[in-house]
């Protein structure tokens, strides 16, 4: 008989495919959603074990990433499809509701889950997130075309070689289509988000301008915005101690 509080990995069939999850701990559900070209275990390596003594922590890989099954296609609707998978995953894991934390692309997916499935969330945490994919964001994403060797090696390790090259091409293709088809609007109904919301932003984030975090704060009722000085895009990895303390305090706040 295995100890379900120990870390283990599980594949779960959802709407669009098999989602691979790293799971640790017992109790209430706390789900971490990774960013572009990452995995749950990589982007939240300093959070999974830390929170596992109080929560059942789940770090899934979106379809097409890590050990999850490949996507049938990357298209301009990828974030909505990911949100459908995460909503399904929550139920398949046996949770009535969870605390949901998303980073970068994972933040976009988390916000869509929050607006479309409000009954599934106890709280929402957004790290380096944005609801509008503007021209500046589009241009920044083109830097994925010419990545330094250490990053290429990490992508090969997390996603497989040579598949990681195909992943980048497919991702950029989807971003281009989304930019054309939606005019850059990825999360259209922020005012429908009712879960208590924490917005986290690195003051030196080169990928997401602070204007996006102010837009989220002003659009999500009752949300709280916290800046991390001298920190870039990956707040949870660049200042894990500070981020973990902030998230702990937020999760421990009394709820109505």
FENGI-V346109 format. One record per helix or strand. SS is the DSSP state (H for helix, E for strand). FROM is the first residue (numbers start at 1). TO is the last residue. If there is no record, write none. Layout:
SS;FROM;TO + SS;FROM;TO
This chain:
E;8;13 + E;18;24 + E;28;33 + H;40;43 + H;48;51 + E;55;60 + H;78;92 + E;98;103 + H;105;116 + H;118;120 + E;121;127 + E;132;132 + H;135;145 + H;149;159 + H;163;182 + E;185;185 + H;190;192 + E;196;202 + H;210;219 + E;224;228 + H;235;238 + H;240;251
